[in-house]
Amino acid sequence: IIFILSFSVILYRFIKFKNIPYVHIISMLFFAYSSSNYARHSPFFTIVAMTCLLSSLSSFNFANYKRLSKWLMGLTVTALLVSYYALFIWTQYNGVVGIQRSSDSAISFLKLNSDKLKDLKMFNYWGWGGYLGFNLYPEYKTFIDGRYIFHSFLDETENCRKDIKTWNRFLDKYGFDMMILERESMKIMIKHKMKKGGHLILRRPVYLLYLPKKNWAVVHWDKKIVILVKRKAIDKKWLKEHEYKLLRPEDTENLAVMAIEGDIEFAAIEKEVKLYLKNNDSGLEGSLNENIKEWWDNLSRFKEEHK
């Protein structure tokens, strides 16, 4: 509405006075284009468009309608503001504030271990950047967040995992030491060789392909987040006390199968279950302590029933 009205008034000004405000037109086109690419730029366009609109209206001769012109100006500005906020701002709010990309459990882990992790170069997806930055700054520096200054990174970060070669180039370019990833259900089929002979076809989490365990270690995971660190970049003693070599997100079903088949010792799994329960606060949002307990109890019960 604002776009059409502003350009209509400028067009009328040109037809009537043969006067073209080039600066106004260029400014409006620039911010209109910016707004079409990124919604957060739309307030800037509104400010520029209204300024240009009022400037063009002021060039008209309202001498015979002085009082009317003042009311007209006021009503125009009010109508534009109310229309803009009614259509594009107030509709975004329903009285309930919800943050989907949040994990108190992950924040707690990062804060408790900041002495070992804060200097690692962190990767995070843009949707998590604001939340992480708000809770972790200044100790941690996020890679990217939702501000428009990172707009040029969006295409690269969204397409960095289209294949292994592209992903490795991306990692080498920025030199990340810690990856904060959103949990996802994507799996890959892997043929697993059993210790006692034979093979199993398992659906393993895709991060094992992109971040192989020979180079990367899972040190925290909860309902929404998995955090991996580069082995070469972290203290070995600390890593030994925090790494999950077996109990990893999107992989617990495979772990149970391999334990039942005798490929992994139950004692080794129990050790990591205790590690998880020790390192994670069950009272925090995102915690999986109760789920891990239930999973381990069911697996232990199955073992006892099938001795």
Disulfide bonds with the S-S distance in Angstrom:
none
